[in-house]
Amino acid sequence: MVDELKKTIKSLLDKNTRFDGRGLHEYREVSIKTDVSNNAEGSAVVKIGETEVMAGIKMELSTPYPDTPNQGGLMINVELLPLSNPKFEFGPPGAYAIELARVTDRVIRESKLLDVKDLCLVPGKSAWTIIVDIVSINDAGNLFDAISLAAAAALKNARFPEIKDDAVNYKVKTDTPLPIKQDLPINVTLLKYGKHIIVDPDYEENDSFDARLSVGVMADGNFCSLQKGGEEPISTEELSLMLDLASKVATDLRKNF
């Protein structure tokens, strides 16, 4: 079944088209809405075509780890809900959810978007831990980019809760944002199908590729992260093309912020 699907996809790509009629390097429409949850310190819903995910930020005040007494923490969690894709199941995160979380975590950390040292209030005694929870609402392909965008947008939207009598009052948000850079990193995922490279894979394309590359792109055009998937290798020439495409796509996606 997968082999037949791959043949069909490659046949369409040979004609410079795809299942949904897009060009090989054409991205679907993107929308980002923030501040969508009253109970989260920051939140965002991202849609890429019919793919939809939601991210929420929670903040906990705790004692720093003994080996990093002057640092706070950052945690990225991804939950793939069965309502978004019948292939997903309830329970502990599977390999796919873990990979999605790790790619997003790497983009954020390596971009230096959030310096965990800035989350420390009193070295060795008190620091913030920022928890980013992301859930899939509808999986129509390219969860890697959707989840990364949602996490970045929610972090930018987040505001610290009030601290009163040495306790966190989650019912009151302050006007203080997280100490992040205003220029957010953008993750761009590309797939290799034979001799073809495509961006923003849809649901069918997501399951039968030869190779996948997720690229974290900074506002200045530098790359902060790379994550390869798939069984086939990527040549030097293909890598160069993928990086050029990622840079161009990231420039367009950044306009949504």
ChimeraX attribute file (.defattr): number of C-alpha atoms within 10 A of each C-alpha:
attribute: neighborCount
match mode: 1-to-1
recipient: residues
	/A:1	7
	/A:2	11
	/A:3	10
	/A:4	10
	/A:5	15
	/A:6	19
	/A:7	14
	/A:8	14
	/A:9	19
	/A:10	20
	/A:11	13
	/A:12	15
	/A:13	20
	/A:14	14
	/A:15	10
	/A:16	14
	/A:17	17
	/A:18	21
	/A:19	14
	/A:20	8
	/A:21	10
	/A:22	12
	/A:23	15
	/A:24	19
	/A:25	18
	/A:26	15
	/A:27	18
	/A:28	17
	/A:29	10
	/A:30	16
	/A:31	15
	/A:32	18
	/A:33	17
	/A:34	20
	/A:35	17
	/A:36	15
	/A:37	15
	/A:38	9
	/A:39	14
	/A:40	23
	/A:41	26
	/A:42	28
	/A:43	29
	/A:44	27
	/A:45	27
	/A:46	26
	/A:47	23
	/A:48	23
	/A:49	17
	/A:50	16
	/A:51	21
	/A:52	25
	/A:53	25
	/A:54	27
	/A:55	30
	/A:56	27
	/A:57	24
	/A:58	21
	/A:59	21
	/A:60	16
	/A:61	20
	/A:62	15
	/A:63	20
	/A:64	23
	/A:65	15
	/A:66	11
	/A:67	8
	/A:68	12
	/A:69	17
	/A:70	21
	/A:71	25
	/A:72	25
	/A:73	22
	/A:74	18
	/A:75	14
	/A:76	21
	/A:77	19
	/A:78	23
	/A:79	22
	/A:80	25
	/A:81	18
	/A:82	15
	/A:83	13
	/A:84	17
	/A:85	15
	/A:86	9
	/A:87	9
	/A:88	18
	/A:89	14
	/A:90	10
	/A:91	9
	/A:92	9
	/A:93	16
	/A:94	14
	/A:95	9
	/A:96	13
	/A:97	18
	/A:98	16
	/A:99	16
	/A:100	20
	/A:101	24
	/A:102	17
	/A:103	23
	/A:104	28
	/A:105	19
	/A:106	18
	/A:107	27
	/A:108	26
	/A:109	16
	/A:110	15
	/A:111	23
	/A:112	16
	/A:113	20
	/A:114	19
	/A:115	19
	/A:116	19
	/A:117	16
	/A:118	15
	/A:119	22
	/A:120	23
	/A:121	17
	/A:122	13
	/A:123	16
	/A:124	17
	/A:125	15
	/A:126	19
	/A:127	25
	/A:128	22
	/A:129	21
	/A:130	23
	/A:131	18
	/A:132	25
	/A:133	22
	/A:134	25
	/A:135	20
	/A:136	24
	/A:137	21
	/A:138	19
	/A:139	24
	/A:140	20
	/A:141	21
	/A:142	22
	/A:143	26
	/A:144	19
	/A:145	25
	/A:146	28
	/A:147	28
	/A:148	28
	/A:149	32
	/A:150	29
	/A:151	31
	/A:152	25
	/A:153	25
	/A:154	30
	/A:155	30
	/A:156	23
	/A:157	19
	/A:158	26
	/A:159	22
	/A:160	21
	/A:161	21
	/A:162	17
	/A:163	14
	/A:164	8
	/A:165	7
	/A:166	8
	/A:167	9
	/A:168	15
	/A:169	13
	/A:170	17
	/A:171	11
	/A:172	13
	/A:173	18
	/A:174	13
	/A:175	11
	/A:176	11
	/A:177	16
	/A:178	18
	/A:179	15
	/A:180	15
	/A:181	13
	/A:182	10
	/A:183	15
	/A:184	22
	/A:185	30
	/A:186	28
	/A:187	30
	/A:188	28
	/A:189	26
	/A:190	24
	/A:191	24
	/A:192	21
	/A:193	20
	/A:194	14
	/A:195	10
	/A:196	13
	/A:197	19
	/A:198	21
	/A:199	23
	/A:200	25
	/A:201	24
	/A:202	22
	/A:203	17
	/A:204	15
	/A:205	21
	/A:206	15
	/A:207	13
	/A:208	20
	/A:209	24
	/A:210	17
	/A:211	18
	/A:212	24
	/A:213	21
	/A:214	23
	/A:215	27
	/A:216	30
	/A:217	26
	/A:218	24
	/A:219	16
	/A:220	10
	/A:221	15
	/A:222	12
	/A:223	20
	/A:224	19
	/A:225	20
	/A:226	17
	/A:227	15
	/A:228	17
	/A:229	14
	/A:230	14
	/A:231	10
	/A:232	14
	/A:233	14
	/A:234	17
	/A:235	9
	/A:236	9
	/A:237	8
	/A:238	15
	/A:239	14
	/A:240	12
	/A:241	12
	/A:242	25
	/A:243	20
	/A:244	12
	/A:245	20
	/A:246	25
	/A:247	23
	/A:248	15
	/A:249	21
	/A:250	20
	/A:251	17
	/A:252	10
	/A:253	18
	/A:254	15
	/A:255	7
	/A:256	12
	/A:257	14
